């Protein structure tokens, strides 16, 4: 029975919620986890989802037509999350995918089926909203909200890189994935913890090269690079940042 038919029954079975946090665009890794601390690893679609103390809420749509504003609170076990946000710009721009399926479809079950799930939710880390020794909380945004297409949120500020503010340094729209380059004042550094983009044209040139096609038009600041920016980062999702 497909999952769409299961949900019409009185007892569809136990729902399972699984998460993927894809921070590869920031230079980090892809993390798979679930929020059932009493469980060991859960396997689905051939992938391992490790137990981790989390609380994810606010995903439901409202009847007012407004987009939900979910939050993800993650246990800061051993200071691991603090280290991630320190080295990877608060994880701004990391993609969170929420999978929902039934326990009977998990790997190893008699009715295991990797294709049976509700449509996955895709969100992006918009900002770190709280942090202490026990928990780090993130606010999430949809692709459209995160891209800043809802005016007047998207404001072009002279000489400040829009892609930096849109997806964060090393985020999906900046796209830089190399080693440490310079601090916010364009002073060369080799320490990854001090590597921060200043958001200026000079900052871009240090990372993408003096003669990069997107940076050749000196009449426009990086914030106005617009469609030409795809020449620098062809992997960027144009639809997500259309505006």
C-alpha positions, -999 to +999 in steps of 0.1 A: +000+000+000+015+034-010+020+059+018-006+082+003-031+054+009-017+046+044-025+081+057-061+076+048-064+047+072-072+048+109-039+033+119-013+040+093+015+030+117+044+048+134+056+079+117+094+084+115+110+118+110+145+119+095+168+149+088+196+157+065+217+188+070+237+195+039+265+219+047+288+209+019+284+242+001+300+258+032+329+234+032+315+212+059+298+178+055+264+163+050+249+151+084+220+127+087+203+123+121+170+116+139+156+129+171+147+096+188+175+094+215+162+060+228+169+045+194+202+036+178+209+045+142+180+043+117+187+031+082+167+042+052+174+044+015+207+028+023+218+057+045+225+058+082+207+084+104+224+088+138+205+097+170+210+133+181+191+154+206+170+178+184+137+196+185+123+207+152+090+226+151+070+251+132+069+233+099+031+233+095+014+257+071-011+281+086-046+289+074-036+325+069-015+318+038+017+328+056+048+307+052+058+287+083+089+298+101+104+266+116+132+263+141+157+236+147+172+232+181+202+209+182+219+194+212+254+209+216+270+176+226+306+181+234+305+215+219+303+200+184+277+224+171+295+254+185+326+243+166+305+240+134+290+275+137+324+289+145+342+276+115+313+277+090+297+311+094+268+300+117+258+274+091+239+301+073+229+287+039+231+250+049+202+230+035+179+210+058+158+183+044+130+167+065+119+132+055+087+117+068+079+080+063+064+051+082+084+027+103+074-002+082+092+013+051+126+016+068+155-006+057+154-041+071+116-042+076+094-067+057+078-039+038+109-018+033+105+007+005+130+036-001+105+054-023+076+056+002+077+090+019+057+122+020+071+150-001+103+161+016+105+195+032+135+216+021+146+246+042+177+267+046+194+279+078+187+316+078+204+325+111+216+312+144+190+325+169+204+311+202+234+293+216+245+280+249+265+250+262+236+227+258+217+238+227+221+257+195+189+270+178+186+279+141+158+298+123+149+282+090+135+298+058+121+284+026+142+287-006+122+318-018+123+335+016+160+327+020+168+341-014+153+374-004+128+376-033+100+390-011+104+427-015+113+450+002+135+426+021+159+424-009+177+457-007+207+465-029+234+481-008+262+498-026+296+480-024+282+452-002+279+418-018+242+407-020+252+370-024+271+373+009+240+385+028+217+361+008+235+329+015+264+337+038+301+334+030+307+300+015+269+296+013+250+283-018+250+317-035+285+329-027+298+294-036+334+298-025+346+264-012+384+269-011+409+273+017+412+303+040+420+335+022+416+368+041+397+384+070+369+410+067+395+437+060+411+417+031+442+409+052+456+376+041+452+348+067+459+311+068+438+303+099+403+290+089+387+306+120+398+340+109+387+336+072+358+360+067+347+378+036+345+416+037+318+416+010+337+440-012+348+437-049+383+433-036+372+405-013+356+386-043+388+390-064+409+375-037+387+344-038+376+341-075+405+358-094+411+392-108+398+383-143+367+363-134+340+372-159+315+381-132+339+407-117+350+423-149+322+449-150+336+475-126+306+497-130+286+474-107+293+464-071+292+427-062+256+432-049+244+440-084+262+412-102+228+396-109+224+371-137+262+372-145+269+357-111+260+323-125+292+325-146+311+323-113+288+297-096+270+276-123+258+252-095+237+280-079+199+275-082+188+304-103+152+299-094+160+302-057+175+337-061+153+350-089+140+384-079 
